[in-house]
Amino acid sequence: CRPVPRVHLSAELMKEAGWPVGPGVGLSYELTKAVSIRVGAGGEPERLSMGVGLTRAGWSIDYAAIHHTVLGMSYRVSLSRGLPRRKTISK
């Protein structure tokens, strides 16, 4: 089995107050270097999510819609800036 370029799979264990520890899984696909789409699901309580990420000039903006069986729909937006890469000097 070979890794699929531009596809990222993640897994987590999450603990919410009043609920047992539950699993989660997410999948991100880079359509281009600037655009990614994401989906995710989790249990205890059940959650489904989908979103999109845009990256340009070191800045990223991410948007996600999450359906939570207890809280209903919620939406998240984040803005982030990557740290500049360190320049290396070759000898």
N, C-alpha and C positions, 0 to 999 in steps of 0.2 A: 504494500500500500504506500503510495507516494503522497506527500503533502500537495494540496491544491493551492496554486498561487493565488494571492489576493483573497483567500478565505480564512477567517479566524474563528475558531471554536473556543468557547470558554465555559467553565462549569464553576458552580459555587455552592456553598452551604450557607443558608441565611437563617437568622433567628429574629423573629419579631415578638414583641411583648405579648404574652398570652397565647402564643402558638409554639408548637414543637419546632425543632430544627427542620428545615425543608430544603430540598435540592433546587437548583436553578441551572439553566443552560441557555447560552446565547450564541448567535451566529452572525458574523459581520462579513459582508462582501464588498470589496473595493471595486466599484464600477470603473473608476479612473483614479489617478493619484489624488484628485481633489474631492471625489464624491464616494461615500460609503453608505450602504443600506444595512439595517440591522433588525433582527427579530430575536425574541427571547421568551422563555416560559419558566415558571417556577411553581412550587407547591408549598403548602402550609403557611399561609393561605395561598390559593391559586392566583397567579399573575400571568398576564400575557402582555407583551410589549412589542412595539415596532418603532423604528426611527430612521433618521437620515443624518449624516455628518458631512460638513463641507470644510475643506482645508485650503487655505491660500496664504502664501507669504508668512508661514509660521503660525498663523492664527487658525483656530478651529471653532466652528459653531455646530452644536449638536442639538437636535430636537427629537423628543420621544413622546409617544402616547402610550400610557400604561393602563390596562384594565385590571383592577384589583377586586376580588370577589366581595370584600368587606367595604372598601372605600369607594368603589366605582371607578370612573375614569379620572385620570390626572395627566398632566402634561408637564414636561420638563424641557428647559432650554439651558444650555451652558455655553459659555464663551471661554476659550483658553488660549494661552500663548505658550509655545514650546520654548525651551531654553536654547540659546544659540549654541551651535556646535563648537567644540574646542578646536582651534587650529593646531595641527601637528607640524612639527618641523622635521623634515627628513634629513638624514645625515649622509 
